[in-house]
Amino acid sequence: MILEIVKHPAEVLETQCEKVTVFDKRLAKLLDSMYETMLEADGVGLAAPQVNVRKQIAVVDIDDHHGKIELINPEIVEEDGEQIGPEGCLSFPGLFGEVARPNYVKVKAQNRRGKFFELQATGFLARAIVHEVDHLHGVLFTSKVTKYYEEDELEGE
């Protein structure tokens, strides 16, 4: 089911989300709907507050060998390096800015059944994961932008 993506300045986007404590069919359905919504919107990540759910849930898929990644109660336990590049957000249509992110992250999270796992990511995947984890703590990419781009400046990327 395609969900409505909340646009800035909706209050939910700047809210600290609650941890997920119940791993049931409703959670699985939400994860599936979030993933469908992200693909439909041509995104690479989507966090629960972006669909008006105040829970620590995110999905990421940058179309690489990792495929679909579901992060529940994610916590970045290690980061290293720096990458600077353009970033956008489904809650800010048409807005792009230059953001510095770690080039490597290790994240600890739970899957849809509540089982803990760790994932290491570099490059664009690390950027996408950190962007979504930020959402779960009410941190928007616009608070980290050093320079905004016009859409035509990104066409060559």
C-alpha positions in Angstrom: 0.0 0.0 0.0 1.4 3.4 -1.0 1.5 5.8 2.0 1.4 9.6 1.9 4.8 11.1 2.4 4.8 13.9 5.0 6.4 17.2 3.7 8.3 19.8 5.7 7.4 21.7 7.9 5.3 18.9 9.4 6.0 18.6 13.2 6.5 14.8 13.1 9.6 15.3 11.0 11.4 17.0 13.9 10.2 14.6 16.6 12.3 12.0 18.5 10.8 8.7 17.6 9.9 5.9 20.0 11.6 2.5 20.0 9.7 -0.4 18.5 8.7 -2.9 21.2 6.1 -5.0 19.3 7.2 -7.1 16.4 4.0 -8.3 14.8 2.0 -8.4 11.5 1.2 -4.7 11.7 4.9 -3.9 11.8 5.6 -6.2 8.8 2.7 -4.5 6.9 4.1 -1.1 7.7 7.6 -2.1 6.5 6.2 -3.5 3.3 4.1 -0.3 2.7 7.1 2.0 3.5 9.3 0.1 1.0 6.6 0.3 -1.7 6.1 4.0 -1.0 9.9 4.6 -1.2 10.2 2.9 -4.6 7.1 4.6 -5.9 8.6 8.0 -4.9 12.0 7.0 -6.5 13.8 7.3 -3.2 16.7 5.3 -1.7 15.5 5.5 1.9 12.4 6.3 4.0 11.9 6.7 7.7 8.7 6.1 9.6 8.2 9.8 10.6 8.1 10.6 6.9 4.8 8.6 6.7 3.6 10.1 10.0 4.6 7.2 12.3 6.7 8.2 15.3 8.6 4.9 15.6 12.3 4.1 15.0 11.8 2.3 11.6 13.6 3.0 8.3 14.0 1.2 5.0 17.0 1.7 2.6 17.7 0.4 -0.8 20.3 2.0 -3.0 20.0 -0.7 -5.6 23.2 -2.4 -4.8 24.1 -6.0 -3.7 22.6 -5.3 -0.2 19.1 -4.9 -1.7 16.3 -4.0 0.7 17.6 -3.1 4.2 15.1 -2.8 7.1 16.3 -1.0 10.2 14.3 -1.1 13.4 15.7 0.7 16.4 18.9 1.4 14.6 21.9 2.7 16.4 25.2 3.9 14.7 27.9 2.2 16.8 30.9 3.2 14.7 31.7 5.7 12.0 34.8 6.8 10.2 36.0 9.0 7.4 34.1 11.8 5.6 32.3 12.2 2.3 30.8 15.4 1.0 28.1 15.2 -1.6 24.6 16.1 -2.8 21.6 14.9 -0.8 17.9 15.2 -1.1 14.9 14.1 0.9 11.4 12.9 -0.1 10.0 15.3 2.6 11.7 18.2 0.8 10.7 17.7 -2.9 13.1 19.5 -5.3 15.5 20.6 -2.6 19.1 19.4 -2.8 22.1 20.4 -0.7 25.8 19.5 -0.1 26.1 17.5 3.2 29.1 15.9 4.9 28.6 12.4 6.2 30.8 9.6 7.5 32.2 7.5 4.7 31.9 4.3 6.8 29.3 3.3 9.4 28.5 0.3 11.5 24.9 0.1 12.5 23.2 -2.2 15.0 19.5 -2.7 14.5 16.7 -5.2 14.7 14.9 -6.9 11.8 11.1 -7.3 11.4 11.2 -10.3 13.8 13.1 -8.4 16.5 16.4 -10.2 15.9 19.5 -8.0 16.3 22.0 -7.7 13.5 25.0 -5.5 12.6 25.6 -4.0 9.2 28.7 -2.2 7.8 28.3 0.3 5.0 30.5 2.6 3.0 30.0 5.4 0.5 26.5 6.1 -0.7 24.9 3.3 1.4 26.5 4.8 4.6 25.2 8.3 3.5 21.6 6.9 3.0 21.7 5.0 6.4 22.9 8.0 8.4 20.3 10.2 6.7 17.5 7.8 7.7 18.8 7.3 11.2 18.9 11.1 11.6 15.2 11.2 10.7 14.4 8.9 13.7 15.9 11.5 16.0 14.1 14.5 14.4 17.3 15.7 12.6 16.7 16.9 9.1 19.4 17.0 6.4 18.7 20.7 5.9 20.4 21.3 9.3 23.6 19.9 7.9 23.6 21.5 4.4 26.7 23.6 3.6 25.4 24.7 0.2 22.2 24.3 -1.7 22.0 23.2 -5.3 19.7 24.2 -8.1 18.1 21.1 -9.7 19.8 21.7 -13.0 23.2 21.7 -11.3 22.7 18.0 -10.4 21.6 16.9 -13.9 25.2 16.1 -14.8 25.7 13.8 -11.7 
